[in-house]
Amino acid sequence: GLEEALALMVVGERRRVWLPPSLTDQSLPGLPRGQVCYELELLDLKPLAAPPPAPSAAELAAPPAAARTTAHGVRFQILRAGTGAVRPTATDRVRVHFSGWTLDGRMFDSSIPRGVPIDAPVAKFIPGWVDVLQAMVVGDRARAWLPVEQAFNHEPGRPAGALVFDLELLAIEPPAPAAIITPAPPQAPPPPAGSGQ
C-alpha cells in the first residue's frame, strides 16, 4: 500500500492515498478499521546501505562446534568481541543492529540497510534474542541459531521455522528508577453538620 504509493512519488510531491482494508494491518488494537486515508509528502530520498551478505549454506545449516548453548537451546557464537563489561538484564533497554535469515539463506529483515538499530527492553524481543542478548556485552557481534520455538513459534505472517540472526549490541540502558509517590497528608475531617462553623 504505502510502499507502492511512495515508489511512484518524487521529492517535493504531496499525495493523498486511500488504502483498502486488505492493504492495512487490521489486527492491531487501536488502529482504524476499514479504508484508511493518508496524506503523504516525500521530503527526501536517502540511499540504503548495502545489506550484509548472507552466511554460507554451511554456516546457516548448523552452528560450529565451538558455539555456546543457552538454557533454552539457542546456539550462538561471538563473531566479534566487544569491550563492555556489563551484560543486560531482561528489564534493561538495549540498542541492537540485527539481520535475520531463513535456513535457505533468504534475508527477511535487517536494520543495517535502514541505518536504524532497534531499541527496546530485552524482554520485549523474541525468546531466543532474550537469551543471547543477556550473554552479550556492548560491542559484541554474535550469530545465533534459533529453534522455531525460540524464534517466531509458528506466528502467522512471520518467518517460519528455525532462523539465524546476527546481533550487534550497541548500547545498554538500565530501566528508569521507579517513581516514588508520596501520599498527600491527611486532611482534617469537615466539621459536623449544624455545628455552626
Salt bridges, closest charged atoms under 4 A:
GLU13 OE2 - ARG15 NH2 2.80
GLU39 OE1 - ARG14 NH2 3.90
GLU39 OE2 - ARG16 NE 2.35
GLU59 OE2 - ARG143 NH1 3.38
ASP109 OD1 - ARG114 NH1 3.06
ASP119 OD1 - ARG93 NE 2.57
ASP131 OD2 - HIS72 ND1 2.87
GLU155 OE2 - ARG158 NE 3.47
ASP166 OD2 - ARG141 NH2 3.17
ASP166 OD1 - ARG143 NE 2.68
GLU168 OE2 - ARG80 NH2 2.69
